Amino acid sequence: MAQHTVSYYNVHWYSLLLEASSNVHCNQDVKERPVMWDTGALYGLTPFASDFIDYKEVAISIQDTAHTNIVVGIGIVMWKVEASNGTLFYLPLLWYHLPAAVISLLSP
């Protein structure tokens, strides 16, 4: 498997974080889709290109238990999370775009 290094510590990425409170992209169907915690994954993944706020096309082969799939993109997904005390915060996550996925996986 080819190893790709993607650096998102740039001016654009930081500006996205600073603007997060007023300008976070959100899919309307996000509450309708299952998301599974995958504690063994290095990155999360999603089948939806629209989840990303920053995106780079790639071609990375990944192997699951039965198939080899192709990751077609990698980028930042920004989650809005409410803590138990009601405080809102934004969590930027590096995710793969895998169109063949049937669910999203969150890597903690």
N, C-alpha and C positions, 0 to 999 in steps of 0.2 A: 504494500500500500504506500503510495506516495505521501510524503509528509509536507504539509503546507503551513507556512507561518504567516498569519494575518495579524497585522498590528492595527488596533483600533484606538490606540492612545494618541490621537491627533486632535487638531483644533476642531474639526467637524464633530467628532465624538463628544468632546467636552461641551461644545455649544449645545448639542442635543440634550445633554444632562442638565445644563443650566436652564433650558427652556422647557424641561419636562413638566413642570407644574401647569403649563398652559397649552402645551402643544404635543401631547402624546397621541400617537395613532392607536386607534382601538377598533378591532373588527366588531361589527354588530353581532356576529354569531358566536363570540368568544364564550358566552355562558352555555352555549348549546354543545360545545365540543368537549370530549373527554381529554383530560391531561393526566398522565401517569408519572409518578415520581420514579426515576430510574437512578438508584444510588450507585450503580456500576458504570454509568456513562460519564464521559469527559465533557460532553456538550449535550444540550438539549436538541430536539429536532421537531420540525413541524412540516406538514405537507403544504402549507399556505405561504406563498411568496408575500402576500399582503401583511403578514405578521411582522415583517422586518422594517426597521426605521433606518438601517444602514445595511447595504447588501453588496456582495461581490460574487460574481459567477465563478464557479470552480467545477471540476469533475473529479470527485474522490470516490473510489470504490470502497464500499463497506460490506462486510459479511455478517449476516445474521445466522440463525441456526439452520435455515433452509435455502436462503438465496443470497446472491450478491446484488446489491442495490447501488445506485449512483446518486451521490449528493450533488446537486446542481448549483448550490449556492451556500454561502456562509455569511453571517452578519449578526447584527445586534437586534434583539427583541427587547422591548421595554415593558415590564409588568408593573402595573399599579397595584400595590398591596396595602391592605388595611391591617394594622397591628391590633392586638386584643384591646388596647387602650383607646382605639379610634384614630390613632395617628396614621396618616397616609404617607407612604414613601414609594419611590420608584426604584425598581430593580433592573439594571441593564444586564442582559445575559447574552453570551455568545452562543448562537444556535446554528445548526445545519438546516438547509432546506432540502427535504427528501420527499418529492411528490408522491412516491409510492407508499408513504406511511398512511395508516388509517387513523392514527391518533397522534397527539403531540406528546413528547417525552420531556420531562423537566429534570435536569441534572442538578441536584443540590450541591 
